[in-house]
């Protein structure tokens, strides 16, 4: 009797152990599975979400060839605002000078080497060029760029006698461009004072060359959605 009871208990425990072992093995298998990334899990940079989706749109568009890229560009409001000579120049660059995967470079309004900005003159020249591109020369009364020891002091006086200032620390930046000079002085101070809704935004960098477009924030986002501009953080070619 006792023997029979012990056998039954042993059998029951064996079955229970087997079930638990199988369950654990199954859970381990599921826990090791790598789930595919969801569309909303794209890389985020510069305040934009789902950049991985936008880069796909750029890849898809450029894979269709130059003619398709140009077709989409011609329907873009930023391009439509350009004068006819500038439009022809951009189209010519796209057709003759660039490989299709570098098409976005035709959209740049300004490009410069980010190295070599250790003097007051270098910042003054860049500032004048940006003021020219923004077409706000007639709203500027005076530009003063002075180098003192390790500092470059930049002052802009508008026609409304508004004084805008920025200081570059050469010891900190060395001879590289101080990008905050563009963001803080020009985009955040100067352009709003001149009632300009556009700003200077960096396109994906090629080597140490800065490629900059003068565009409104809304149009810049739309350009990414349309596949005209790739996402900076994953454009590697």
Buried (B, 14 or more C-beta within 10 A) or exposed (E): EEEEEEEEEEEEEEEEEEEEEEEEEEEEEEEEEEEEEEEEEBBEEEEBEBBBBBBBBBEEBBEEEBEBBBEBBEEBEBBEEEEEEEBEEBBEBBEEEBEBEBBBBBBBBBEBEBEEBBBBEBBBBBBBEBBEBBEBEEBBEEEEBEBEEEBBBBBBBBEEEBEBEBEBEBEEBEEBBBEEBBBBBBBBBBBEBBEBEBBBBBBBEEEEEBBBBBBBEEBBBBBBBBBBBBBBBBBEE
